[in-house]
Amino acid sequence: MNPDQERLAETPDVAGAYPRLSDEQIGLLSRRGEKRPVQAGDVLVAEGRRDRDFLVVLSGTVAVIEGYGTPKARTVRVHGPRRFLDELGLLTGQPSFVSMVAQEPGEILAVPLPGLHELVREEPDLGNLILRSFLTRRELLIGSITGIKIVGSRFSPDTRRLRELAARNRVPHTWIDLEEDPDAEELLHRLSIRPTDTPVVIWRDKVLRNPSNAELARVAGLRRSGHDERICDVVVVGAGPAGLAAAVYGASEGLATIVLDAVATGGQAGTSSRIENYLGFPAGISGADLADRAVVQAKKFGAELNVPAEAVRLEWHDSDQMVHLDDGARLRTRTVVIATGARYRKLDVPRLAEFEGTSVYYAATFMEAVFCERQPVTVVGGGNSAGQATVFLARHAARVRLIIRHDDLNRDMSRYLVDQIERLPNVELLRRTEVTELIGDDGRLEALGVRDTRTGERQEFPTTVLFVFIGAQPCTGWLASSVALDERGYVLTGAQVRTDAPQPVMLETSRPGVLAVGDVRSGSIKRVASAVGEGSMAVRLIHDHLARFGHAAER
């Protein structure tokens, strides 16, 4: 086989990522698209393009190329007849991270996205095929292309911040570690960047020195610039399971819906490596996959997602609500759904801030697992989040110590997780133990000091990474005095605040038209299923509120 023939060889299907469409499926798509002839070298989708069609190869071959037109151009995939192109970013509105170029004369079928959305609603089997393929392709793309480059030190909190934003939002990226990568210094020298100017983000012709989250989000296509002054029906603040459920049901029922989140879709659940007790997924599903599916659903129905975009204040004008954002923009809306959830509490130990972002973490995802390879790590906490993290990290770390303050792991953790932990040979459970000291230098954790809460005995053991899951605090600082909160800062709803009402509205806060769902609500059940149920229930109550005030849905 000569080099040209090898270059044109079609990429084999991997885990159902590159299926071939049947004659019937192509026929259905053809009714909503148009066939176009292509010549060798035609660029069907350029790297960085956001608005594009769903493309099917009818004849010929199409190459997926990273860095097309540059000296470092590299063919990532090749697709032949009956395969469709692109990946998850097509459905979520992200720019393409690669170019798609015809390698020989042929024909493609181009289907505009609105037509594709109509078709998959009518033909769910085809929709499921495309979605499964796109989700798998995103996973493969993350591991096979350079994507956005983040250059910085593993001990820099800003490097950690940017990597977390990219990883939580499933943006293909490469981290170049100043301490470990021999090419890092040469790259910085070529760009005339001093190490003190890092972290640096590089994509295509853009070089950003220590950018804000909003700047990185715009480069990655996560957030569109600016907001118009139109009024919408509902603003959902928080894109965890509860917020995404409200977005899906609200948009599907004709409400003009805008969703905001300060970090990423998925919320706290999005950091879970596997959720095994959620209805309908007997083999389990990762929090990131669950979030990706919900985002595609919400966008399919017309919801507008802005991530990262942080709500900083809630006010009202007449009967409408005003949500103020961190960039100075304001959203005027008939109703608000508060779904900001809760953040993990921090250990009350000296020097904690010194190690946060470099050795102490509050989520256990594949990004954190990089630091745990063949290292001794520790998990603190006795709930399901701690259990899921322990099971996941045991596949990467040399040894995992799980610390709980009481002596019964079954007290707060689901039995299926307890069973898994007890079978893991490299996991040690320390009961009746608390962390008293973090030991290390220059932000690098080396050991933990702990104390037996019953005997008072103290000991030290080596640990390079510490994961903390010890309960949560509600994300309600942005609400100030706009709605009533309980003594712990959770949002009061229903009969908790409307004691004078004969029939208080479930989930409604002390402010009419403002509802709270999920973990942020006082008295909520901290489970994904209950959060999804409350998010969907909120939409029914929003319709009732709009009817009471004589408002029709905006679209």
TORKOL-780000 format. One line per 3 residues: number of its first residue (from 0); for each residue x, y, z of C-alpha. Coordinates in steps of 0.1 Angstrom, whole numbers. Each point is the difference from the previous one (the first is absolute). Layout:
N
NUM	X,Y,Z  ...
//
This chain:
555
0	0,0,0  15,33,-10  -1,31,22
3	-29,16,-18  -21,-32,2  8,-2,37
6	-10,36,6  -34,-7,-16  -6,-32,20
9	-33,3,19  2,0,38  -15,-32,15
12	-31,4,21  8,2,37  -26,-7,27
15	-28,11,-24  15,34,-6  -1,-2,-38
18	-31,-19,-11  -12,-3,-35  -35,13,-8
21	-26,-23,-17  -17,9,-33  -31,7,20
24	18,24,24  17,18,-29  -34,3,-17
27	-15,16,31  29,25,2  -2,8,-37
30	-35,14,4  14,28,22  33,6,-16
33	17,4,-34  26,-20,-19  32,19,-10
36	28,-11,-22  35,4,15  35,0,-15
39	33,-11,15  12,28,24  -34,15,6
42	-2,12,37  -34,-11,12  4,12,35
45	29,24,11  16,-2,34  -16,26,22
48	-34,1,-19  -30,0,24  -30,0,-23
51	0,-30,-23  -22,-27,-15  -2,-37,9
54	19,-17,-28  -2,-35,-14  25,-15,-24
57	-19,-15,-29  31,-8,-22  37,6,2
60	20,5,32  3,29,25  30,5,23
63	-3,16,35  32,21,3  15,18,30
66	19,32,-9  -10,-1,-37  21,24,-21
69	28,1,25  34,-18,1  -13,-22,28
72	-32,-11,-18  -9,-35,11  -28,-23,-13
75	-20,-13,30  -27,-20,-17  -12,-10,-35
78	-36,-7,-8  -15,-17,-30  -35,-5,-15
81	-30,-1,24  18,15,29  -10,33,15
84	25,27,11  6,22,31  -4,-7,37
87	-18,13,31  9,37,-6  -23,1,-30
90	-30,-5,23  12,22,29  11,30,-22
93	37,-3,6  25,8,-28  16,-29,-18
96	34,-9,14  10,-16,-33  -4,5,-37
99	-19,-24,-23  14,-2,-35  -10,-20,-31
102	28,-24,-10  -14,-9,-34  -30,9,-22
105	-33,-11,14  -34,11,14  -12,11,34
108	-34,5,15  -4,32,20  -28,3,26
111	-6,33,18  -2,-4,38  -36,10,3
114	-9,-27,-25  21,-25,19  -18,9,33
117	-34,-5,-16  10,-34,-14  14,-14,32
120	-32,9,18  -19,-20,-26  25,-28,-2
123	14,-5,35  20,-31,-10  20,21,-25
126	4,27,26  14,-25,26  25,-14,-26
129	13,35,-7  2,11,36  18,-32,12
132	24,4,-29  7,37,8  5,-7,37
135	26,-27,-8  17,22,-25  4,27,25
138	18,-24,23  22,-12,-28  7,36,-12
141	11,11,35  26,-28,-1  12,4,-36
144	4,37,-8  20,28,16  -30,24,1
147	5,30,21  35,1,16  3,10,37
150	36,7,10  7,4,37  13,-15,32
153	-19,-27,18  6,20,32  -17,31,-14
156	-36,6,12  -8,18,-32  12,-29,-21
159	-22,-22,21  -29,24,-5  3,-1,-38
162	5,-37,-2  -31,-6,22  -21,23,-23
165	11,-19,-31  -3,-35,15  -34,7,17
168	-14,13,-33  16,-29,-20  20,23,-22
171	28,-18,-19  32,14,14  37,-8,7
174	17,10,32  37,7,-4  16,-2,35
177	28,24,6  16,-23,25  -2,-32,-20
180	-2,8,-37  35,6,-16  -16,19,-30
183	-19,25,23  29,24,3  7,-1,-37
186	-36,8,-8  -1,29,24  33,14,-15
189	-14,-3,-35  -31,21,11  22,25,20
192	-18,-9,32  17,-1,33  -8,-28,25
195	-13,26,24  -27,9,-27  -15,-35,1
198	-24,-16,-1  -5,6,-37  -28,-13,-22
201	7,-5,-37  -25,-9,-27  5,7,-37
204	12,36,-3  -10,10,36  24,2,29
207	-15,10,33  21,7,31  -16,-12,32
210	-35,5,-14  -32,3,21  -25,-29,-1
213	-22,22,-22  28,5,-25  8,-37,-3
216	-37,-8,-3  -3,23,-30  30,-15,-17
219	-14,-35,6  -34,11,-13  -17,-7,33
222	-15,35,5  -12,25,-25  8,36,5
225	-27,24,12  -37,-3,8  -29,18,-16
228	-26,18,19  -30,-23,-8  -20,-13,29
231	-1,-38,4  -24,-23,18  25,-17,23
234	37,3,10  14,-31,15  30,7,23
237	21,-31,3  5,-28,-26  1,-31,22
240	-26,-28,-3  -27,22,15  7,30,-22
243	4,-20,-32  -33,-18,7  -17,34,3
246	17,11,-32  -11,-31,-20  -36,0,12
249	-3,38,-2  13,3,-35  -20,-30,-12
252	-32,16,12  6,32,-18  15,22,27
255	28,23,-11  28,-15,22  35,12,9
258	23,-21,21  31,14,19  28,-18,19
261	31,15,15  23,-30,-9  -15,-28,-21
264	-31,-20,-8  -5,-30,22  5,17,34
267	13,-21,28  -13,-32,-17  20,8,-31
270	32,-7,19  -11,-36,8  19,-27,-19
273	-31,-23,2  -35,3,13  -13,-35,4
276	-33,4,18  -17,24,-25  -32,-14,-15
279	3,-14,-35  38,-5,-1  6,-34,14
282	37,0,-11  4,35,15  8,33,-17
285	27,26,6  -12,34,12  16,16,-30
288	-19,-22,-25  -33,6,18  7,38,-2
291	9,-2,-37  -32,-18,-8  -21,25,19
294	18,29,-17  -8,-14,-35  -36,-5,10
297	-3,35,14  15,16,-31  -21,-22,-23
300	-31,16,15  14,35,-2  15,7,34
303	29,25,0  30,-11,22  26,24,12
306	30,-16,18  19,12,18  -22,30,9
309	-4,7,37  -31,16,15  11,26,26
312	-33,16,11  -38,-5,-3  -23,30,0
315	-34,8,-14  -18,26,-21  -38,1,3
318	-11,-36,-3  32,-11,-19  33,-13,14
321	34,15,-8  30,-23,0  34,18,0
324	30,-18,-14  37,2,8  8,18,-33
327	-25,28,7  -28,-13,-22  -36,-2,13
330	-27,-25,-8  -36,10,4  -23,-30,5
333	-35,-9,11  13,-28,23  32,-13,14
336	10,-36,10  27,-1,26  20,-32,-5
339	35,11,11  5,-31,22  27,-2,26
342	38,0,2  20,-24,21  10,12,35
345	37,5,7  21,-17,27  7,22,31
348	37,-5,0  30,24,-2  17,6,-34
351	-30,-13,-20  0,30,-25  37,-7,-7
354	-7,-34,-14  -34,6,-17  1,-3,-38
357	33,-18,1  -4,-29,24  -35,4,16
360	-30,-5,-22  -38,-1,4  -8,-22,-31
363	15,-32,-13  -1,0,-38  25,-12,-27
366	17,34,3  9,-6,37  8,-37,-7
369	31,12,-20  16,11,33  -8,-33,17
372	17,-25,-22  20,-24,23  -2,25,28
375	-14,-3,36  -33,20,2  -26,6,27
378	-37,5,-1  -18,17,29  -38,-6,3
381	-26,-27,6  -27,8,-25  -7,-12,-36
384	23,26,-15  29,-12,21  -8,-36,-9
387	-2,7,-37  33,18,1  17,-28,19
390	-11,-27,-25  11,22,-29  33,10,14
393	9,-35,10  5,-7,-37  27,26,-2
396	17,4,33  25,-23,17  -20,2,32
399	-32,17,12  -7,8,36  -37,8,7
402	-5,20,33  -33,2,18  -7,16,34
405	-23,-28,12  3,-38,-1  -28,-11,-24
408	5,5,-37  -36,-12,-6  -14,30,19
411	1,26,-28  12,-20,-31  -20,-22,-23
414	5,-37,5  12,-7,-36  29,24,5
417	9,-15,34  1,-34,-16  23,12,-28
420	24,18,25  3,-31,22  11,-20,-30
423	28,24,-11  34,-13,11  17,34,-1
426	-26,19,21  5,4,38  -29,13,21
429	9,21,30  -29,2,24  -5,26,28
432	28,22,-15  3,37,-8  26,19,-20
435	20,24,23  30,11,-21  11,4,-36
438	37,-6,-5  21,12,-30  18,29,-16
441	-6,23,-30  -36,-11,-4  10,-36,-3
444	-17,-23,25  22,-27,13  -18,-15,31
447	-30,3,22  -2,3,38  -31,-18,14
450	-15,-6,34  -21,-29,13  -32,17,13
453	-5,-26,27  35,-6,14  17,33,-10
456	29,-19,-16  18,19,-27  18,-13,-31
459	14,11,-33  -1,-18,-34  11,10,-35
462	-25,16,-23  6,21,-32  -37,7,-8
465	-29,6,23  -37,-1,-10  -26,15,23
468	-37,-9,1  -13,10,34  -34,15,-7
471	-10,31,-18  -9,37,3  -27,15,-21
474	10,24,-29  -23,28,11  23,29,6
477	-13,17,-31  -35,1,13  8,23,30
480	-33,11,14  -21,-6,-31  -16,-33,12
483	-3,-16,35  27,-25,10  2,-24,29
486	26,2,28  25,-19,-22  -5,21,-31
489	-23,-24,-20  -30,15,-18  -34,-3,18
492	-30,-10,-22  -37,-8,2  -15,-3,34
495	34,8,16  -5,37,-10  -36,5,-10
498	-16,-10,33  -28,25,-5  -11,-15,-34
501	-28,-26,1  17,-19,-29  37,10,-1
504	16,-7,-34  25,-29,2  36,10,-9
507	-9,37,0  22,23,21  -10,30,20
510	0,19,-33  -29,-9,-23  13,-12,-34
513	34,-11,15  3,-38,6  28,-21,15
516	8,-36,-10  26,-26,8  27,1,26
519	-3,38,6  -35,-4,14  -5,-4,38
522	-11,-36,8  9,-14,-34  10,-37,-5
525	36,0,-13  -5,-23,-29  2,5,-38
528	-34,-16,-5  -18,24,24  18,30,-14
531	-12,-9,-35  -35,-5,13  -1,34,17
534	15,17,-32  -28,-14,-21  -27,7,26
537	11,37,1  -11,4,-37  -36,-9,9
540	1,26,28  15,26,-24  -30,-4,-24
543	-24,5,30  19,32,10  0,14,-36
546	-38,-7,-2  -7,17,33  18,32,-11
549	-15,-1,-35  33,-7,-18  1,-21,-31
552	32,-19,-9  24,21,-20  1,-24,-29
//
